[in-house]
Amino acid sequence: MLLRTFLALAAGLTLSLAFEPVALPVLVPVAVGALFLSTRGLRARSGWLPGLAFGAGFYFTHIFWMRESIGADAWVALAGIEAVFYGALGAVSAALHQRRLWPAWLAVAWVAVEVLRSGWPFSGMPWGRLSFAMADTPLASALPYVGSVGVSLLLAAMGSLLAWVVVARDRERLVAGGVTVGFVALSLLPALAPYEVDETGTATVAVVQGDVPGPGNDILYDFEQVTQNHVDATVELGEDVRAGRRPQPDFVLWPENSTASDPFRDLTVNAGIREAAAAVGVPVVVGAMVDSGPDHVLNQGIVWDPVTGAGDRYTKRHPVPYGEYIPLRRYLAGTFGKLALIPRDMLSGTRKTPLQVGEISVADSICFDVAYDDGIYDQVSRGAELLTVQTSNASFIFTDQIDQQFAITRLRAIETGRWLAVASPNGVSGVIAPDGEVVAVADPRTRAVLVEEVGLATAVTPAVRLGAWPGRVCAVLTITGLAVGALPYRRRRTPQESEPAPTDTTPDKVLS
């Protein structure tokens, strides 16, 4: 068991190397296969231990940036919770090893647990999904066909097939090797026939990165100046447009937290936004914190028209627990540590339709929303022509989090077949093509305005049409596999087994 646990721990550490900052995606199947090997031959009641070691090795490393930016307590709590899910996966995989076609059962079990932890508890934590490591690989071409969940399934299956190759003997190993090679080749076929979404038009988008004063990692250090930086950059853009130095954009995108005070209550902020919109002469999508009573706040993207003012709004769907709201607050004896910095809870948005920004339908996401499937799928399936991400990564600006999130953002463009514009107060801001290519990017910790022509599209990829169904099917199959495995055991029990055990307890009898 000690060797199995160390193998699983090493596998978890190896999986963390597949993501930024190291970004070696080829390690994903190797790490997954090693985890499955560590649980082979165990019972479910002991398989959890290697699984937990794997989860600890992976997640404590993968989100180490949280320790550096938020605090060690939050890092330990979140990584510990996520490691428990991998412990459950270890127990499940130990049980499923007994099934015929066990490599297939293990792959669907991985995805079932990955989907579960990505949405639960308290909206879950999608960071670390296998597919999120695939931005610069041929396998990214499969995203429009099968989605993020489907690509995770392909990777998990590659890992389980590698485990089969290791444990197989004689001719079976040749069969396992042939099946593995064939499966990998089949998974890479989309790279030979990339899914292309026909464009229905074009638009010009301006992305504003206003920069954060002071140390750069505290959006509230001087939040009035943050807003003023974005106002000034937009006013300068308007001057450049009138002078012919830049093309007229169709709209301007500001980041999350471009104003940390309610623009409907703060008259100075309100005046600044109106000045910026009037100067550029097109709608500005503002990232604002909006009051919602004494105990709650909304994190919104607001379409601010230069003539009619504030209009359509998108509210962040997945606020971060213990970062933007405190679950079970009423059961806590006051706030403690950094929780004291969260006096009000952020409410979740429920919008499923895209924002209307002038003549363009836009699927908006705010910060961590981009890691969740639901909001993006809902808006794209309802006519969104373009993706935007408003994020505030200032707290993580000196960590690897910003690169991990930007990789996820690129994958969303590929998955939906849409152009994507992302705005951050001080990085990473950019414009991404539907094939994941970064066509424009602003250097972190600088003030910049990116003006790019982007394509618009209304067709929906197969991945978006599939929606949540791949994850649901994997969950049902996993439960079925566990249930079917329990039936033979029950059938083997006979009435004689319920009779008193023999009194002869010599060593030979006990072993037999």
C-alpha positions as CSV (number, residue, x, y, z in Angstrom):
1,M,0.0,0.0,0.0
2,L,2.9,2.3,0.7
3,L,4.3,1.9,-2.8
4,R,0.9,2.3,-4.3
5,T,0.4,5.6,-2.4
6,F,3.8,6.9,-3.4
7,L,3.0,6.0,-7.0
8,A,-0.3,7.8,-6.9
9,L,1.3,10.9,-5.2
10,A,4.0,11.0,-8.0
11,A,1.2,10.7,-10.6
12,G,-0.6,13.6,-9.1
13,L,2.5,15.8,-9.2
14,T,3.1,14.7,-12.8
15,L,-0.4,15.7,-13.8
16,S,0.2,19.2,-12.4
17,L,3.1,19.6,-14.8
18,A,0.7,19.2,-17.7
19,F,-0.7,22.6,-16.9
20,E,0.8,26.1,-16.8
21,P,3.4,27.1,-16.0
22,V,5.2,24.0,-17.2
23,A,2.5,23.0,-19.7
24,L,3.5,19.5,-20.8
25,P,0.1,18.1,-21.9
26,V,1.6,14.8,-23.0
27,L,1.9,13.9,-19.4
28,V,-1.9,13.7,-18.9
29,P,-2.5,10.1,-20.0
30,V,0.6,9.0,-18.2
31,A,-0.5,10.5,-14.9
32,V,-4.1,9.2,-15.2
33,G,-2.8,5.7,-16.1
34,A,-0.5,5.7,-13.1
35,L,-3.4,6.5,-10.8
36,F,-5.4,3.6,-12.2
37,L,-2.5,1.2,-11.8
38,S,-2.1,2.3,-8.2
39,T,-5.7,1.2,-7.4
40,R,-5.7,-2.1,-9.4
41,G,-6.1,-5.1,-7.2
42,L,-7.5,-3.2,-4.2
43,R,-10.9,-3.2,-2.7
44,A,-13.0,0.0,-2.8
45,R,-12.5,0.4,1.0
46,S,-8.8,0.8,0.5
47,G,-8.6,2.3,-3.0
48,W,-9.4,5.7,-1.6
49,L,-5.9,6.1,0.0
50,P,-3.9,6.2,-3.3
51,G,-6.7,8.3,-4.8
52,L,-6.4,10.8,-2.0
53,A,-2.6,10.9,-2.4
54,F,-3.0,11.5,-6.1
55,G,-5.5,14.4,-5.4
56,A,-3.2,16.0,-2.9
57,G,-0.2,15.8,-5.2
58,F,-2.1,17.3,-8.0
59,Y,-4.3,19.9,-6.6
60,F,-2.1,21.4,-3.9
61,T,0.4,22.0,-6.7
62,H,-2.0,23.0,-9.4
63,I,-3.6,25.8,-7.4
64,F,-0.5,26.8,-5.4
65,W,-1.1,30.3,-6.7
66,M,-4.0,30.6,-4.2
67,R,-1.6,30.3,-1.3
68,E,0.5,33.2,-2.8
69,S,-2.4,35.5,-3.5
70,I,-5.3,34.6,-1.2
71,G,-3.7,32.9,1.7
72,A,-2.5,29.5,3.0
73,D,-5.8,28.8,4.8
74,A,-7.9,29.1,1.6
75,W,-5.4,27.1,-0.4
76,V,-5.4,24.2,2.1
77,A,-9.2,24.2,2.4
78,L,-9.9,24.2,-1.3
79,A,-7.1,21.8,-2.3
80,G,-8.1,19.5,0.5
81,I,-11.7,19.4,-0.6
82,E,-10.8,18.7,-4.2
83,A,-8.4,16.0,-3.1
84,V,-11.3,14.2,-1.4
85,F,-13.0,13.8,-4.7
86,Y,-9.9,12.1,-6.1
87,G,-10.0,9.9,-3.0
88,A,-13.6,8.9,-4.0
89,L,-12.3,8.3,-7.5
90,G,-9.7,5.9,-6.2
91,A,-12.3,3.9,-4.4
92,V,-14.6,3.8,-7.4
93,S,-11.8,2.8,-9.8
94,A,-10.7,0.0,-7.4
95,A,-14.2,-1.5,-7.7
96,L,-14.5,-1.0,-11.4
97,H,-11.2,-2.8,-12.1
98,Q,-13.2,-6.0,-11.6
99,R,-15.5,-5.3,-14.5
100,R,-15.0,-6.6,-18.1
101,L,-13.8,-3.8,-20.3
102,W,-12.5,-2.1,-17.2
103,P,-10.5,0.6,-19.2
104,A,-13.8,2.0,-20.5
105,W,-15.4,1.9,-17.0
106,L,-12.4,3.7,-15.5
107,A,-12.5,6.5,-18.1
108,V,-16.2,7.3,-17.6
109,A,-15.7,7.2,-13.8
110,W,-12.9,9.8,-14.1
111,V,-15.2,12.1,-16.1
112,A,-18.2,11.5,-13.7
113,V,-16.1,12.6,-10.7
114,E,-14.5,15.5,-12.7
115,V,-18.0,16.8,-13.6
116,L,-19.2,16.4,-10.1
117,R,-16.4,18.3,-8.4
118,S,-16.6,21.0,-11.1
119,G,-20.1,21.9,-10.0
120,W,-20.4,20.8,-6.3
121,P,-20.4,21.9,-3.5
122,F,-21.1,25.6,-3.7
123,S,-20.8,25.6,-7.5
124,G,-17.7,23.5,-7.4
125,M,-14.2,24.2,-8.8
126,P,-13.6,23.3,-12.5
127,W,-9.9,24.2,-12.4
128,G,-7.7,21.1,-13.3
129,R,-10.1,19.4,-15.8
130,L,-8.0,17.3,-18.1
131,S,-9.2,19.1,-21.2
132,F,-8.0,22.4,-19.9
133,A,-4.4,21.4,-20.6
134,M,-5.0,20.9,-24.3
135,A,-4.9,24.4,-25.7
136,D,-1.8,23.9,-27.9
137,T,-2.2,20.2,-28.9
138,P,-3.8,18.5,-31.8
139,L,-6.5,17.2,-29.4
140,A,-7.9,20.7,-29.1
141,S,-9.4,20.2,-32.5
142,A,-11.8,17.7,-30.9
143,L,-13.3,20.4,-28.7
144,P,-16.0,21.7,-31.2
145,Y,-17.1,18.1,-31.7
146,V,-17.3,16.7,-28.2
147,G,-16.7,19.6,-25.9
148,S,-14.5,20.0,-22.8
149,V,-16.1,17.0,-21.1
150,G,-15.7,14.8,-24.2
151,V,-12.0,15.7,-24.5
152,S,-11.5,14.8,-20.8
153,L,-13.1,11.5,-21.6
154,L,-10.7,10.9,-24.5
155,L,-7.7,11.7,-22.3
156,A,-9.0,9.5,-19.4
157,A,-9.5,6.6,-21.8
158,M,-5.9,7.0,-23.1
159,G,-4.7,6.8,-19.5
160,S,-6.7,3.7,-18.8
161,L,-5.6,2.0,-22.0
162,L,-2.0,2.7,-21.0
163,A,-2.7,1.0,-17.7
164,W,-4.0,-2.0,-19.6
165,V,-0.8,-2.2,-21.7
166,V,1.2,-2.3,-18.5
167,V,-0.8,-5.0,-16.8
168,A,-1.5,-7.2,-19.9
169,R,0.6,-10.2,-20.6
170,D,1.8,-12.0,-23.8
171,R,-0.6,-11.7,-26.7
172,E,-3.0,-9.6,-24.7
173,R,-0.4,-6.9,-24.5
174,L,-0.2,-6.8,-28.3
175,V,-4.0,-6.4,-28.4
176,A,-3.8,-3.7,-25.7
177,G,-1.1,-1.8,-27.6
178,G,-3.0,-2.0,-30.9
179,V,-6.2,-0.8,-29.3
180,T,-4.4,2.1,-27.6
181,V,-2.6,3.2,-30.8
182,G,-5.9,2.9,-32.7
183,F,-7.8,4.9,-30.1
184,V,-5.2,7.7,-30.0
185,A,-5.3,7.9,-33.8
186,L,-9.1,8.1,-33.8
187,S,-9.0,10.8,-31.2
188,L,-6.7,12.9,-33.3
189,L,-8.8,12.7,-36.5
190,P,-10.5,16.0,-35.8
191,A,-7.1,17.7,-36.3
192,L,-7.2,16.5,-40.0
193,A,-10.8,17.9,-40.4
194,P,-11.1,21.0,-38.0
195,Y,-14.7,22.0,-37.4
196,E,-15.2,25.4,-39.0
197,V,-18.2,27.7,-38.2
198,D,-19.2,30.0,-41.1
199,E,-18.9,33.7,-40.3
200,T,-22.0,35.8,-40.9
201,G,-20.3,39.2,-40.6
202,T,-17.5,41.1,-38.9
203,A,-17.2,43.7,-36.1
204,T,-14.5,45.8,-34.6
205,V,-13.9,45.4,-30.8
206,A,-11.8,47.6,-28.5
207,V,-10.4,45.9,-25.4
208,V,-9.3,48.3,-22.6
209,Q,-6.7,47.3,-20.0
210,G,-6.4,50.3,-17.8
211,D,-3.8,49.0,-15.3
212,V,-3.9,48.9,-11.5
213,P,-2.0,51.5,-9.5
214,G,0.1,50.8,-6.5
215,P,1.5,47.2,-6.0
216,G,-0.6,45.9,-8.9
217,N,-2.1,42.9,-7.0
218,D,-4.8,44.8,-5.1
219,I,-7.8,46.0,-7.2
220,L,-9.0,48.0,-4.1
221,Y,-5.7,49.7,-3.4
222,D,-7.0,52.8,-5.3
223,F,-10.2,51.7,-7.0
224,E,-11.1,55.2,-8.0
225,Q,-7.9,55.5,-10.0
226,V,-8.6,52.1,-11.6
227,T,-11.9,53.5,-13.0
228,Q,-10.2,56.7,-14.0
229,N,-7.5,54.7,-15.9
230,H,-10.2,53.0,-18.0
231,V,-12.0,56.3,-18.6
232,D,-8.8,58.0,-19.7
233,A,-7.8,55.1,-22.0
234,T,-11.3,55.1,-23.7
235,V,-11.3,58.9,-24.1
236,E,-7.8,58.6,-25.8
237,L,-9.2,55.9,-28.0
238,G,-12.0,58.3,-29.0
239,E,-9.4,60.9,-29.9
240,D,-7.4,58.4,-32.0
241,V,-10.6,57.4,-33.9
242,R,-11.5,61.0,-34.7
243,A,-7.9,61.6,-35.9
244,G,-8.0,58.6,-38.1
245,R,-5.3,56.7,-36.2
246,R,-7.6,53.9,-35.2
247,P,-10.7,52.4,-36.7
248,Q,-14.1,53.1,-35.1
249,P,-15.0,50.1,-32.8
250,D,-18.5,48.7,-32.6
251,F,-18.2,48.5,-28.9
252,V,-15.6,48.8,-26.1
253,L,-14.9,46.1,-23.5
254,W,-13.9,47.0,-20.0
255,P,-12.8,44.3,-17.4
256,E,-14.5,43.1,-14.3
257,N,-13.9,45.5,-11.4
258,S,-13.3,48.4,-13.8
259,T,-15.4,50.1,-11.2
260,A,-15.6,48.6,-7.7
261,S,-18.3,51.0,-6.6
262,D,-21.9,51.1,-7.8
263,P,-22.1,53.3,-10.9
264,F,-25.7,54.1,-10.2
265,R,-24.9,55.4,-6.8
266,D,-21.4,56.9,-7.2
267,L,-21.9,60.1,-9.2
268,T,-18.2,60.4,-10.0
269,V,-18.0,56.9,-11.5
270,N,-21.3,57.5,-13.3
271,A,-19.9,60.7,-14.9
272,G,-16.7,59.0,-15.9
273,I,-18.5,56.2,-17.7
274,R,-20.7,58.6,-19.5
275,E,-17.7,60.7,-20.5
276,A,-15.9,57.6,-21.9
277,A,-18.9,56.4,-23.8
278,A,-19.6,59.8,-25.3
279,A,-15.9,60.2,-26.3
280,V,-15.8,56.9,-28.2
281,G,-19.4,57.2,-29.5
282,V,-20.2,53.5,-29.1
283,P,-21.4,51.3,-26.3
284,V,-19.0,50.4,-23.5
285,V,-19.5,47.1,-21.6
286,V,-18.6,48.1,-18.1
287,G,-17.5,45.7,-15.3
288,A,-19.2,47.0,-12.2
289,M,-20.1,46.0,-8.6
290,V,-23.8,46.9,-8.2
291,D,-25.5,47.1,-4.8
292,S,-28.4,44.8,-4.1
293,G,-29.6,45.7,-0.7
294,P,-27.5,46.0,2.5
295,D,-26.4,42.3,2.5
296,H,-25.8,41.5,-1.2
297,V,-23.9,42.7,-4.2
298,L,-24.0,41.9,-8.0
299,N,-21.0,41.5,-10.2
300,Q,-22.3,42.7,-13.6
301,G,-21.3,43.5,-17.1
302,I,-23.4,46.5,-18.1
303,V,-23.9,47.8,-21.6
304,W,-23.5,51.5,-21.4
305,D,-24.8,53.3,-24.5
306,P,-23.5,56.8,-25.2
307,V,-27.0,58.1,-25.8
308,T,-29.4,56.0,-23.7
309,G,-27.1,55.1,-20.8
310,A,-27.1,51.8,-18.9
311,G,-29.0,49.0,-20.7
312,D,-28.6,45.3,-20.9
313,R,-26.7,43.5,-18.1
314,Y,-25.1,40.1,-17.5
315,T,-24.6,39.0,-13.8
316,K,-21.8,36.7,-12.9
317,R,-23.3,33.1,-12.6
318,H,-20.6,31.5,-10.5
319,P,-19.3,33.7,-7.7
320,V,-16.4,32.2,-5.9
321,P,-17.2,30.7,-2.5
322,Y,-15.2,32.2,0.4
323,G,-13.9,34.7,-2.1
324,E,-17.0,36.6,-3.2
325,Y,-19.5,35.1,-0.8
326,I,-19.5,33.1,2.4
327,P,-21.6,29.9,2.2
328,L,-23.4,29.0,5.4
329,R,-22.5,32.5,6.8
330,R,-25.3,32.4,9.3
331,Y,-23.7,29.3,11.0
332,L,-20.4,31.0,11.4
333,A,-19.6,32.9,14.6
334,G,-18.8,36.1,12.8
335,T,-16.1,36.4,10.2
336,F,-12.5,35.5,10.7
337,G,-9.2,36.0,8.8
338,K,-9.7,37.3,5.3
339,L,-13.4,36.5,5.4
340,A,-13.8,39.8,7.2
341,L,-13.0,41.4,3.8
342,I,-16.3,39.9,2.5
343,P,-19.0,41.9,4.4
344,R,-21.7,41.2,1.7
345,D,-22.5,38.1,-0.3
346,M,-22.4,38.2,-4.1
347,L,-25.6,36.9,-5.7
348,S,-25.5,34.5,-8.6
349,G,-26.9,35.4,-12.0
350,T,-29.3,33.2,-13.9
351,R,-29.2,34.8,-17.4
352,K,-29.2,32.4,-20.3
353,T,-29.6,34.8,-23.3
354,P,-26.7,36.8,-24.8
355,L,-26.2,40.5,-24.1
356,Q,-27.3,42.8,-26.8
357,V,-24.4,45.2,-27.5
358,G,-25.6,47.5,-30.2
359,E,-26.3,45.2,-33.1
360,I,-24.2,42.4,-31.8
361,S,-25.3,39.4,-29.6
362,V,-22.5,38.7,-27.1
363,A,-22.0,35.8,-24.8
364,D,-20.5,37.4,-21.7
365,S,-18.6,35.6,-18.9
366,I,-17.1,37.2,-15.8
367,C,-13.8,35.8,-14.5
368,F,-14.2,32.2,-13.3
369,D,-17.4,31.8,-15.3
370,V,-15.2,31.0,-18.2
371,A,-14.3,27.7,-16.6
372,Y,-17.9,26.5,-16.4
373,D,-19.8,25.1,-19.4
374,D,-23.4,26.2,-18.6
375,G,-23.3,30.0,-19.1
376,I,-21.4,29.9,-22.3
377,Y,-23.4,27.0,-23.8
378,D,-26.7,28.7,-22.8
379,Q,-25.8,32.0,-24.5
380,V,-24.2,30.5,-27.6
381,S,-27.1,28.1,-28.2
382,R,-29.4,31.2,-28.0
383,G,-27.7,33.2,-30.7
384,A,-24.5,34.7,-29.4
385,E,-22.2,35.8,-32.2
386,L,-19.1,36.6,-30.2
387,L,-17.6,35.7,-26.8
388,T,-16.4,38.2,-24.2
389,V,-14.7,37.6,-20.9
390,Q,-14.5,40.3,-18.3
391,T,-12.0,39.3,-15.6
392,S,-10.2,40.9,-12.7
393,N,-7.0,38.9,-12.1
394,A,-5.1,41.6,-10.2
395,S,-5.0,39.5,-7.1
396,F,-3.2,36.8,-9.1
397,I,-1.1,39.0,-11.3
398,F,2.2,37.6,-9.9
399,T,1.1,34.0,-10.1
400,D,0.5,31.3,-12.7
401,Q,-3.3,31.6,-12.3
402,I,-3.5,34.2,-15.1
403,D,-1.8,31.9,-17.6
404,Q,-4.0,29.0,-16.5
405,Q,-7.2,31.1,-17.0
406,F,-6.0,32.4,-20.3
407,A,-5.5,28.9,-21.6
408,I,-9.0,28.0,-20.5
409,T,-10.3,31.1,-22.3
410,R,-8.5,30.1,-25.6
411,L,-10.2,26.6,-25.3
412,R,-13.6,28.2,-25.1
413,A,-13.0,30.0,-28.4
414,I,-12.1,26.7,-30.0
415,E,-15.0,24.8,-28.4
416,T,-17.7,27.3,-29.6
417,G,-16.2,28.3,-32.9
418,R,-16.3,31.9,-31.9
419,W,-14.0,34.9,-31.7
420,L,-13.3,35.9,-28.1
421,A,-12.3,39.2,-26.5
422,V,-11.0,39.2,-22.9
423,A,-10.4,42.3,-20.8
424,S,-8.5,42.4,-17.5
425,P,-7.5,45.4,-15.4
426,N,-3.8,44.6,-15.7
427,G,-3.5,41.2,-17.5
428,V,-4.0,39.0,-19.4
429,S,-6.1,40.9,-22.0
430,G,-6.4,39.8,-25.6
431,V,-8.3,38.8,-28.7
432,I,-8.5,35.1,-29.7
433,A,-9.5,33.6,-33.0
434,P,-11.9,30.5,-33.2
435,D,-8.9,28.2,-33.7
436,G,-7.3,29.4,-30.4
437,E,-4.7,31.7,-32.0
438,V,-4.0,34.8,-29.9
439,V,-4.2,37.6,-32.5
440,A,-3.6,40.4,-30.0
441,V,-2.4,40.5,-26.4
442,A,-1.5,43.2,-23.9
443,D,1.5,43.0,-21.7
444,P,0.6,42.5,-18.0
445,R,0.8,45.5,-15.7
446,T,0.6,48.0,-18.6
447,R,-2.1,50.3,-19.9
448,A,-3.2,49.2,-23.4
449,V,-6.1,49.4,-25.8
450,L,-6.4,46.6,-28.4
451,V,-8.6,47.3,-31.4
452,E,-9.2,44.3,-33.6
453,E,-11.6,43.2,-36.3
454,V,-13.3,39.9,-35.4
455,G,-15.7,37.6,-37.1
456,L,-19.3,37.0,-36.0
457,A,-21.1,33.6,-36.2
458,T,-24.5,32.1,-35.3
459,A,-24.0,28.4,-36.2
460,V,-23.7,26.1,-33.1
461,T,-21.0,23.5,-32.8
462,P,-21.8,19.9,-31.9
463,A,-20.2,20.4,-28.5
464,V,-22.6,23.2,-27.6
465,R,-25.6,21.0,-28.8
466,L,-24.4,18.2,-26.6
467,G,-24.4,20.5,-23.6
468,A,-24.3,18.7,-20.3
469,W,-25.3,15.3,-21.7
470,P,-21.8,13.7,-21.9
471,G,-21.3,14.3,-18.2
472,R,-24.7,13.0,-17.4
473,V,-24.1,9.8,-19.4
474,C,-20.8,9.2,-17.7
475,A,-22.4,9.6,-14.3
476,V,-25.1,7.1,-15.1
477,L,-22.6,4.6,-16.6
478,T,-20.4,4.9,-13.5
479,I,-23.4,4.2,-11.1
480,T,-24.5,1.3,-13.4
481,G,-21.0,-0.2,-13.3
482,L,-20.8,-0.1,-9.5
483,A,-24.4,-1.5,-9.2
484,V,-23.7,-4.3,-11.6
485,G,-20.6,-5.2,-9.8
486,A,-22.5,-5.5,-6.5
487,L,-25.0,-8.0,-8.0
488,P,-22.7,-11.0,-8.5
489,Y,-21.6,-10.7,-4.9
490,R,-25.1,-10.8,-3.6
491,R,-26.0,-13.8,-5.8
492,R,-22.9,-15.7,-4.4
493,R,-24.4,-15.5,-0.9
494,T,-26.3,-18.6,0.1
495,P,-28.4,-19.5,3.1
496,Q,-25.5,-21.5,4.4
497,E,-23.4,-18.4,4.7
498,S,-25.8,-17.0,7.3
499,E,-25.3,-20.1,9.6
500,P,-22.8,-19.9,12.5
501,A,-19.2,-20.3,11.5
502,P,-17.3,-23.5,12.3
503,T,-15.7,-23.6,15.7
504,D,-12.4,-25.0,14.3
505,T,-10.1,-22.0,14.0
506,T,-6.8,-23.6,13.2
507,P,-4.5,-21.6,11.0
508,D,-5.2,-23.7,7.9
509,K,-8.9,-23.4,8.3
510,V,-8.7,-19.7,8.8
511,L,-6.7,-19.2,5.7
512,S,-9.0,-21.4,3.7
